Amino acid sequence: MLSFKDITVRLGGRAIIEGASAAIPQRARVGFIGRNGAGKSTLMKALAGMIEPDGGSVDIPRGARFGYLRQDAPGGPMTPFETVLEADTERAQLLAESETAHDPHRIAEIHERLNAIDAHTAPARAGRILKGLGFDDAMQARPMESFSGGWRMRVALASLLFTGPDLLLLDEPSNHLDLEAVMWLEGYLRAYRGTILLISHERDLLNNVADHILHLDRGQTTLYVGGYDAFERQRAERAAQQTAAREKQQAEREKLQAFVDRWKAKASKAKQAQSRVKALARMQPIAAVADDPSLTFSFPNPEGLRPPLLTLDNASVGYEAGKPILTRLGIRLDPDDRVALLGRNGNGKSTLAKLLAGELKPMDGVMTGAPKLNVGYFTQYQVEELDPTETPVDLMGRLMKGATPVAVRSQLGRFGFSGDKALTKVGKLSGGERARLALALVTHSAPNLLILDEPTNHLDVDTREALVQALAEFRGAVVLVSHDKHMLELVADRLLLVDGGAVKEFDGTLEEYAKFVISGGSDATKASAASAASGGNRKEDRRAAAERREATQGLRKRVKEAETEIARLQKQLGEIDEALAGTPTPTLKLMTMGQLMKRRGSVEGLLEAVEVDWVEASEALESAMSEA
């Protein structure tokens, strides 16, 4: 269905994509992944014909209908419903022509074609798609210009899905969606009959939709069969094979080099020595499999406070006097809480987050915080408002007044900003790096309560996993708004449903909530009934989960420290191997071959000891979690 060969794209003289090739099977649902800044959107634009690649070719079967989700949101006086219907240009043209045509044969052709493209069911299909993406009947009839950019992007997505192209290219379609709309989109894409190429960083979406994974790494693409979990297993196996091949190659290089060094001056062996010199020159070093040091999140742990951290008693909140968004709020947050806010966009999740963060005051009722309560509040607006002319050191230094440069650098280092990266201007950072910087800034004072409103936008899959791990180790309370179901499942112990102007506990699981949403549930009362039927109150389970986290804190810290040390030692081994291969770092440049080999043996011994400790700690942690 779609193939591309040796695609190369250069931006600013640098090759972003270099010789990328893949053949995507017909009707495959392909998840397109790669680290932030790897060039996924660039390659997709090249496939869509939006940019001209510097080299290579793209092959799309003749006559195949092509659809690409553009990032420019529609606007104007038309309604979302009208905008979606207009997206099917053939239908619109045929209907217009049917009003003016007089030739009986042409009229018959028009109606035959309208029947073939199922034009008469189009209004119902358009309405279903819009409803799935969060537009009720009233919203479908409002003018586009009355919606925010995020909602208009939903209309752009709805328009593309409505046209049903043979090849559907989607670049992070869930960025502007809430959890409920993402769940609907999963089901829609699973049933889609065309070929899909989907850029996404959401693990659940990739697992539930994709049957292939296209991985872009260092300008090259590799196609894997299966969803994201299957890709990770295959990637780990490939990494192990690559490491083994590299070690084998290194041993062969050393053997060849030893022969050359020994016999190159002896006439009788000169030819053999020369042939080995050529063999060494032909051996291209196999790249070391290295961990990315930028995958770092480590929240500073707060001072312990007695519960409750914060309570709301019969409170209401909104933006205009006399027009509350949420009413009769009764919520208690404790130091060990992990809370996820559920509910469709526009129902008040962000409003509640602002109230808890102290950015809004209650209109009625009482909000009480613990003495010395310190709240950290993250939103995407903070990411967008970072001054592009300043550096991470500038921004953090201004917040941490009176702190030493070492303390400022230490907080930045917790989030992967070390060395020159801490002195890079914000304007030159990627979207994911800016999100990490904003998280570093809002947590600089070690908050007792961390409120995160869509923290995963712009973060790739690996960075999201690092964030989940950091939240698991954080000793404060967490309130999380996210459309990433995988993150919610791993972080949240409590679910609060924000809907219908109220906030209620949802005592079911996220899977039960997903079933409720897919079945058409839309208000808090129905949700509460559904969760009650699924097994009642799970408060004790949540408490037990919090106790397990606390009891295993030491073991989890030991596991993480061991993993960090293993990565450090493996990096040292890689540098030593590069030095042995003839490309030493400045610190290893003055060492002899014998000294390098001795140092390698020492590092290997340390690595073996740390790996033993890691295995012991991991087994102890697993045992403790299973017994709890």
N, C-alpha and C positions, 0 to 999 in steps of 0.2 A: 504493500500500500504506500509506504513512504520509505525512501532510502536516501541517504546522503553519503558522500564519499570525499574524504580529504578536505573537509571544510576548514578554511583558515580565515580568521578575522583579526585584523590589527587595529588597535585604537591608540592614537598618540605614539605610533612607532613601535608599540609593544604588542606581541601576539597574545590575544586573549583566548582565542581558539586556534589550535594548531594541528591540522591533519585529522580532524574528528570524523569518524565514519560509523554508520550503523544502518541496519536494515530492520525496519519495524514491521512485524507481521500484520496482515489485514485484520481489522477489528480488535487489535490488541489494545489494552488499557495500560498505558505506559506511564509510570511515575518517573519524572525527570528530576534528579536530585544532584546536589553538589554543595560545597561550602559557599558561604556568602562571598560574593565577588568572583566566583569561579567562571562566570560567563554564561549561565543558563539562559537568562533573558536575551542576551546577545545572540546566542545560537538559535533560539526560538524565532527571533526576528529575522534572522537569515533564512530560516526554513519557510517563514511566512512571506518572504520577498520584500520585507520592509527595509532591509539593508542589504547592500551588495557585498558578498564575501570577497575577500582578497584572493581566494583560491578554492577549488573544489566544485562539486556539483550537487544539485538536489533533484531527485526524481520523484515526481508525483504523477500517478496515472492520469491520462487525459480524460477530462470530463468529471473528475472527482471534485465535489464541492468542498470548499476550504473555509474554515472558520477560525478566527483569531480574536481572543478577548483583548481589545484595546484598552488602554488606561485613561482615555479621554471620556469623561462621563457625559451622557446626553443631557440636554436641558430644554428650556423653552416652554411654551404654553401647553403643549400636548401632554396628555396623561400617561402614566406608566403603561396602562392597558393599550392605548393607541400607539405608543412608541414600540411596544413589543409586536403588535400586529403589523406595523409598517416595516418591521425588520425583514419580513418575507416579501421581498420586492417583486418576485414573480407573481405571487397571489395578488398583491396590491395592483399591479399593472393589468392583470387579467380581469379583475373586478372592475377596474376603471374602463377597460376596453369593452367589457360586456354591456356597459351603460350606453355606449355610443355606436356599437357595431350594428350593421344592417344586413350584411351578407349572411344568409342562413347557414352556409357551410362554415363560415368563420365562427359564428355564434355556437354552432355545434362543437367545433374544435375547442373553443374556450371552455365550454362547460365540461367537455371530456377531460381536459387538462385539470380543471378545478377539482373534478372528482378524483383524478389520479393523485393529486397532491393533498387530498383530504382537506380541502380549503374550508368546507362548511363546518368542520369541527374546530377550526383554528381559534375562534373566540374562547371556547371552553378550555382548550389546551393552554392558551396564553394566560387565562385566569388561574389555572392550576399551578403553572410554573411560578407566577407572581406570588400566589398564596404560599407556596412552598418556601419562597425566599423572604417571607415575612410581611407581604402586602395584603392587608385585609381589603374588603370591598371598598371602604371609604378611601383608603390610601390609593387604590388603583384608579380612582376617579379624580384625584387631585392633580394640579399641573406640576410638571417636572421641576419647574423653577422654585417650587416651594420646599423641595427636599434638599438635604445636605448632600455633600459629595459622596459620602459612603452609601447612602440609599440610591443615588443616581447610578453608582457603579453596580448595584444589584440589578437595576433595570438593564444595564448594558449586558450583564451576565444572562439575565432572563431572555433578552432579545437574541443572543447567540444560541442559547439552548433551544429556543423556539424554532430557529431556522433548521436545526438538525443537520449540520454539515457532515459529509462523509469523513472528514478529518477535522477533529476538534482540538485546537491548541489553547490551553488554559494556563495563564501565568499567575500563580498564587490566587485562585478565585476566592478562597476563604478569608482573605485578609479583611474584607469589609463585612463579613458575616458573623452572626452570633452562633452559639453552640447549636441551637435548634435548627437554624438554616443550614449549617454544616451537615447535620444529621440527615436532613432532607436531600441535600446535594449528593451525599454518599449513595443513597438509594437510587437517585436519578442516574448517576454516572454508572453504577453497576448494571443498570438495565439498558444503557445506551448501546445502540446497534452499530455505531461507526467506530472509527479508530480514534483513540484519545491520547494526547501527549500532555501530561499534567505536571507543571512545576508546583511542588508543594513541600513544606517542611513539617507537615503534620503526620506523625507516625500512624495514627489510627486511620486517617483518610487514605494514606498510601497502602496500608494493609488491607483495608476493606474494599478498595476500588481497583488497585493495580494488579495486573497479572504478569507484568514485566517491570523492571527498574532499569532506567538508563542513568548511569553514573558518570558525571563530568568531573574529571580530576586532572589538574595540570594541563588543560587544553585538550585532553583526549576523552573519548566516550567509550564506555563498556556497557553492553546490554546483558542483564541478568534475568533469569526466569523466576517468577514468583513475586510476592509482595515485599514490603520493606524488611520484615524479620528474616525472610529467606535470603534477601540481599546481604544483610549483616552477617549471617552465617557463612555465605559464600565468600564475602570479602575477608572475613577472618581466616578462612581456609587459604585463600589466595595470598594473604599477607604472610601466613606461616610458610607457605611454599616459597614465596619470594625471599623470605629471610633465609630459609635453608639453601636456596639456590645461590644467594649472595655469599653465604659462608663457604659453600662448596667452591664457588668461583674464586673467592679470596684465597682459599687453600691452594688452588691450582696456580693462581698468580704468583704466590710465594714460592711454589715449587719451581715454576719457570724462571722467576727472578733469581733464585738461588743458583740454578744451572748457569744462567747468563753471567752472574757475578763470578762464578768459579772458573768458567772455561773461556770467557771471551778473549783472554789474552793468549790462549794456547792455540797454535796454528792448526793442530790436528782436530780441534773441536770448534774452530771458528764458524764453519758453515752451520753446525747444529745450534750454536749459540745465536747466530744471526736469525735463524728460523724461529727461535723462541722469542727473540726481540720482536719480530713481526707478529707472532701469535699474541704477545702481550699487548701490542698496539691495537690488535683487532678486538680484544676483549673489552666491550663496553661495560663499565661498572653498573651493576644492578643497584637501583636506588634503594637506600635504606628506608624501611618502614618506620617513620618517626611520628610521635605524638605531637599534636599542635599545642604549643604552650599558650596560645590565646584562649583555649577552652578552659577558662578559669572563672569560677564564681566562688566566693567565700564571704558570707555575710558576717560582720562582727557581731558576736553574741552580746545581748543586752544585760543590764543589771536585773536581777530577779525582783519581781514585784508580787505582792500578795493578790490573789484573785478577789473580786473580778477586776479585769483591766478597764472595762468600759461597760456601762449599761445604758439602755434606752428604755424609758418608762412612759408608755402612752404618747410617744413623740410623733410629730408629723414634720415633713420637710418638703420644700419646693423652692421655686424661684420668684414667684409673684405672690404678694400678700393675698390671702383668701383663696389661693389656688394651689393647694398642696399636691405634690406628686404621689407621696406615700403617707399613709396615716396609721394611727394606732400601733406604732412600732414598739414592740417589747423584745429587746435583744440583750443578751449577756455574752460578753467575750471574756474568756479566761486566758492565762498566760500560755497554756498548752494547746489552744484551739488552732485548727486548720480548717478554715471555712471557705467554701466555694459559693459564689452567688450565681444562681441560675435564673433564666428568664430571657425572653426575646428582647432584642435591642429596642429601646424606647420605653420599656416598662419601668425603668428607674434603678437599674443596677449601679450605674455610674453616679447617680444622685445619692444613693445610699452610701457608696464608697466615699463621696465627698463629705457627707455628714459625719461618718466615722473618722475621717481624716481631719475634721475640724474646719474644712473649707466652707461648709454651710452650717448655719445655726438652726436648731429646731424652731419651727413656727409655734408649736405647742408641745407640752410635755416636758420631760426632763432628760438630759443626757449627762451622765456622771462618769468622769474618768478617774483612774487611780492617781494618787499623788506621784509626781515625777514621771507620769506617763509620757513616753516619747514615741511619736508616730512617724513612720516613713511612708510616703505616698508616691507611687510611680504611675504615670500616665504617658501615653504616646505624645501628648502635647509637649511634655518636658523634653522628649527626644527631638521634636521638630523645632523647639525654641532655643536649642543650644547655639551659642554664638560661633559661627564658622571660623572666625578669625582668632579664636583663643585655643589654647592647648588644654589637655586634661590637667596638667600641673597648675595652670592658671586658675581653672574653674574650681579644682579641689582646694587649692591654697586659699582662695577667697572664702570658701565655706568653713575651712578649718583654721579660723583666725587664731594666731598664737601657737599653732602646732609647728613642730620642727619639720624641715624638709623631708627627713627620714619618715616621719609619721604620715605625711602627705603621700609620699611615694609608696608607703606600705599599704595604705587604703586603696590606691590605684592598682597596686600589684595583686590585690585580692581578686581583681576583675580582669587580669591579663594585660594591664598597661604598665609594662616595665621597659627600662632602657629608652631607646629613641621613640617608642610608641607613645610614651607619656608626654613627649614634646612635639608630637604631630598635631597640626592644626585640625580642629574638628571638621572643617570643610573637606579634608582629605580622608576622613574616616568613612568606612562603609556603614550602611544602615544598621547592621548587627553590632558593629563596634560602638556606634553612637548609643544604641540601646544599653549596651553594657556600661558605658560611661554614665548614663543617666541613673542606672541602678547603683553604681558606685557612689554617685553624689547623694542620692536620697537615703542611703544607709550609712553615711559617714559618721553619724552620731550614735550608732548601735541602737536602733529603735526597738522598743518592746513589742510594738504592733506594726507589722509590715503589710501595707495594702497595695496590691499589684493589679492594675487595670490593663488587661491585655499586654502582658510583658513579653509575649513570644513573637509578636510581629517583627519581622526582619531577622529573626534568629533562625539559623539552620537547625537540622535535626540533632546534630551532635551537640551544639551549644544549648539547645533546649534540654537535652539529657543532663548536661552539666548544671543547668539551673535547677532541675528537679533534685539532683543530689545535694546542691547547696541548701535548698529549702528543707530537705530532710534533716540536715545537720543544724539548721538554725534553731536556736532555743527560745525564740520569741513566738508570738502568735502571728498567724498569716490569714489575710482575707484576700481571696483570689477571684478575679473576673477573667475568664479566658474561654475562647472557642476551641482550645486544644483539649480534646477529651482525654487523651493519654496523660497529659500533665495533671488534669483534674483528678483522674483516678489514682495517680501516684501520690498526690499531695494532700487532697482534702479528706478530712474525717467527718465534717459536717456539711450538709447541703442546705442552703436557704433559697427558697423559690421566691423571686420578686415578680409579682404579677397582680393585675387588677387593683393596683394602689395599695397592696398589702405585702407583707413579708412573712412567710411561714416556713417552719422546718419541713424539709422533705426527708422522711425517715427511710426511704428506699435507697437503692444503689443507683449509680449513674446508668447502668444498663436498664434498670427499671424505668428511669426517667426517660431514656432514649425511646423505649417502647411506648411510653405514655405520649411522647411528642409525635412519634411516627403514626400513632393511632388517631391523632387529631386533637389531643388535649390542648387546652389553651388558657385555662385559668387556675388560680392557686387552689380553689376549693376542690376541683376535680383531681388535681395533682395530689393533694393531701389524702383524698379518699383512695387514690391508686396506691400511694405509698403505704397507707395503713393496711390495705388488703394484702400487701406483699410481705408482711411480717412484723408490722408494728414498730415500736420505738427501738432504735439501735444506739441509744446514748451510752449504754454500758460498753458496747463494741468500740465506740469512739474513744471512750476513756481508756479501754484496754490498749487500743492502738497507741495512744499518747504515752501510756506507761511503758509499753514496749520500746518506744523511741528513747525514752529517758533511760531505761535499764540497759539498753545496748549502745548508749552514746559512746562509751569508752572503746568498745569493740569497733564501732563504725569509724571512729577517729583513727584507730590503729590500722584498719584496712586502708583508709584513704592515705595516711602517711606512708604506708608501705607502697601503695600504687604510685605515689608521687616519687618516692625514692627509686623504684624500679624504672620509671620513665627517665629519671635523671641518669641512672647508671647505664641504661640502654643507649641513651644519647652519647654518653662518654665512649661506650664501646664503638658506636658508629663513627665517631670522630677519630678514634684510634685506628679503626679499619681503613678509613679514608687516608689517614697518614701513612699507613703501611702500603696503601695502593699508590702513594705518590702525591696526594693532594692534602697535605697537613694544614691544620688551623695554625694561626700565629703562635699559640701556646705550645703546640707540639712540634713546631718546625725545627727546633734545635736538638730534638731528641734523636738518638741513634736507633737503628732497627732493633737492637737488643733491648734498649731501654723501653721502646714501645711495646715489645712483646712481653717484657716483665710487667709493665703497667697494665697491659691487657689481662694478664693472668690475675693480677691483684683485683681489678675491677670485676672480673668474672666471679671470683671468690665472694666478693661483697654482694654481687647480684644474686648468687645462689642462696646466700644466707637470708637476704631480704625476701626472696621468693618463698623460702620455707616459712618465714614469719607471716607472710601474706596468706599462705595456704592455711596455716593454723588459725589465724584471726578470722578468716572467711568462714572456715568450718565452725568455729565457735559461735560466730554471729548467726549463721544459718541454724545451728542447733538451738540457740537462745530464742530466735524468732519462732521456731516450730514448737518449742515447749511452752511459750507464753500463751 
